């Protein structure tokens, strides 16, 4: 769009700031909404469930490097959700004039309510249920759009919303939800037409008050379009404007289930895109939570083995951290505190002012005595606005731990109707091992007789809940015998040729036999499913046979002809009129010079056609009748220039 107005100064500023760019990805695991919520967005004091995403898969993902850009978006990393593909987001802002893509997605009823009577398009919607053990939930975000600044005050007023519903909430949206994506200390939804900068000089619409310049203290210009420009070297993101870091916040009731819907869409049309950056770990609430994180476990993920990693008790709080907070720990179970594991767990822990996390890690002691499972029960209790008691159970196995490994049979090719043994062998870890094959078998060794190419997957787990080890064994069934593909050759006198013998089908291993039928040359018997280069001394004919591992044979005859005159003959007229005669500009004997480059120029010296490996296949494209200059570059460095006449009239 307007990027062409940027000055030369801006160009060089962008060039030298190119390294400071936002990066985005939706490669696995960032293509899963559950991963993005649980591992990126979620912070302290909140548990979530029923995570869903509706929209184009390309419109949601992970971003980082948000603090290294100019201007900074104010958030280092987190979850990004857009009205188009997230790949539009990275800057610099003048690298993608289109700056958007129509995903062909429908709009959203709640977003349409905000921008009524305008229509919404390309909605991307992330939803989940959550429970907090606090009285408030919040998260940080930045809204950005390519509609800024020249489409400010237009009907293409891209919109987003954070719609929260649950006990005590009674709003005008679906499920009585309220929109908490509001301008601070107002009830006004954040949109392009409500938060923007000095857009009057550049807006294509009625850029008048109160729309233009609405709440400029929350707006960051990234376009260089304002007069004078507020940013001469925008390398932050592709979007031409975005908000400062804002916080969505809502009161909640302790321990109750709430629903959040995070949605964004285009408005009026689906052309230019907008995006919302959600800060990593910022979806949080006040309260004290207790959790047990075990580095190595068994079939139950709350099992800790002696000599098998560590278990960490994690206490977290959020919200008001200005005062101290005491958490009582009640220790129970058969395991003896400080004897069966170390260090000894205290009876209480204290959050000092400013502290939000306390972590206590324990290691099961290997006493070289078989003791069976011993239970450790930990109950953490805190007296806060919303008191939560939560227990974590740890179990201990006696035994040393070594990493689990898996070795399995190699990929192989077999003859039809052949029985094959496939074996898996685990080592390390903690026995007993559990094998699982894609055939449904749980044996260490299986017998298969595949009738078609088949991939067999085997996984192994141990009793220490080590990372699952997986191997894939590819078995190829050779349904037919080998087939030789070797063309005949025509070569200029004194030039080298390469015979490419290609074998398809069949089963290893292969054996070949070459026989010279005529001529003075021979081909080594070792040339089997491979290449052989030589300079022919005479015309020749060769017979080759190949036998595969299933005793199946194929034969082929190869002829080699030496041309005494290989010079290229240049035409001067061709008539690409579709009558099947002289429709292509063809050099005679060009096949003797593979890899020749053919370049055609118009009368002004502009290249209109350039083929690095010309195959006599230029039909003139859509160029008019007339005379054109050409150069044919041969592989040996020689050039053949000339003129050609293109004539379509019949």
C-alpha positions, 0 to 999 in steps of 0.5 A: 500500500503506502510504503512507496512514499518512504524516503531513501533514509528510511530504506537504509535505516530498515536495512541496518535494522533488519536483524531486529525483527519479530519472528513467528511460527506455527510449526509443531507444537505451536500449531496446537491451540492446547499447547499455545494456551497451556505452555505459552499463555497460561500463568499462575493461579489459573487452570484451564480446560476445553480448549478449542480454536476456530479459524484458519490454522495459519492465523494462530501461533507463537511469536518472540523477539518483540522487545528487540524491534524498533519501535518495540511492541513491548512484549517479548514473546507469547501467543499471536492470533490474526485475521490473516496468516501470522506470517504477515506479522514480522517487519520491517513494515515496508517489506510486504505491500499487500500486508494481508491475505483473505483466509476465506473464513466467516465472521463472528457474531459477537465481533459483528455486534461491536461493529454493527452494521458493518460485517466481519470476515476471517474470524480467528477464535480461541476459547477455553474454560478456566478456574481461578483460586482468586478474585481477579483474572488478567492478561497483557496484550497488544492490538496491531493492524495494517489498516492503520493509519490510512483506513482509520475512520473507515468502515474497514474497522478491524475488531477484536474482543475478549469475551468472558462469561460465567458466575456474576457476569451479565453482558450483551454478548453470547452466554451473557459475556462481557468484552474486557478488551477495553480502553483503560478506565472506559467501557469503549472497545479497542478498535482502529477507530477508537485507538489511533494517532494523527491520521487526518493527513493520510486517512482515506476516510472522514478523519475527523474528531472524535475518531481521528486521534482517539486515545493517542496515548495508547497508540504507537505509529509504525508507518512513517506516514504521519507528517512529520513522521513519528518513526523514520525506521519502522522495523518492528512489525508489518502492521502500520500501527499498534497499541501500547501494552494493555491489560484485560482484567475481570473480577471472578469468583473463587473456584468457579468455572468461567469461559473466555473467548479471544476473537479477532476479525477483518471488518468490511473486507478481508484484505488488510490484516490485524493481529493480537499479541498475547503476552506469554504467562500473563493469563494469571490470577491471585492465589496460592497453588501447589503442584508436583513436577517429577522429572522421571515417573512410572505408569502414574506420573506422580511416581518417583523412583530412587535414583530416577530423577527428582521431584519438585514441589512448586508453590506459586502465588500471583496478584498482590505480592507486597506482603508476606504469606505463610503456607503450612505443609502437612507431610504424610505417607509411609516414606520417612521425611528426610530418610527416604528422600532428601532434603527434609520437607519443612512444616511451613514455607514463607513467601517474602514480599515480592516473591511469587514462587517457591520450589522445593526439589527432593531426590529419592535415596537409594538405600539398596533395599527393596521397599516397594511403593512408599507414599508421600502425601503433601498438603499445602494450606494458605489463608488468603482471600481464596484459600486453596488446599491442594495435595501432591502424592509422590511414590518411590521405587527402589532401583537405579536408573539409566536412560532407556534405549531402543534398537530395532530391525533395519529397513529392508526390501523383500520378495513377495510372499516372504515371511519376515521377523522384526525384532525390538530390543530395549536397554537401560531404563527400569525393567520390565519393558512394555513393547507396542507394535503398530500391528497390535502385538505387544511381543518383543519380536513379531512375524510379518508377511506384508503384501504391499509396502508397509511401515511398522512402528514399535514403541517401548516404555519402562517402569520409570516413565522414561521418554517413550522410545520409537522406531519405524521399520520400513518394509518394501515388497518388490511386486515385480521384477527389475526393469532397466531404463537406459536410453540410446545415445548420440554423441559428437565425435570426441566427446564423452558420454555418461550411460545412466543405468536406472533400475526400478522395481525388483529386490536387492541385491542386483547383479548385471552382465554387459555384452558388446554386440557391435563396436570396439568399446566395452562396459565394465560388469560393475556398472549396475544401477549406476553411471559409467562415463567414457569417450566412444571410439566407434558406433556400438550396440550393447546388451545388458541384463540384470537379476534381482534378489528374487532371481527375476531378470530384465534385459535391454539393448543400448546403442551409441551413435557418433555424429560427425557434424554436431554444429548448431543450425540457427533458424530465423523465422518461426510462426507460433500460430497453433497450426502444429508447424514451426510453432517453436523457435528450434535450433537444430542439433541443440540436443548435442549441447545440453544446458545451453542458455537462450536469451531473447531481447526486445528492440529496447534491449530488455530481456523478454525470455531467459531459459538456462537450459533451453529445450527448443520450447519457446512459442513467443509467449504473448509478444507481438509479431516482429524482429527480436535479438537473441543470444544462445550461450553454449556450455563450452563458453561459446555464444551464438547471437542473431536475430529472429522473426516472430510471425503469427499471421496465417 
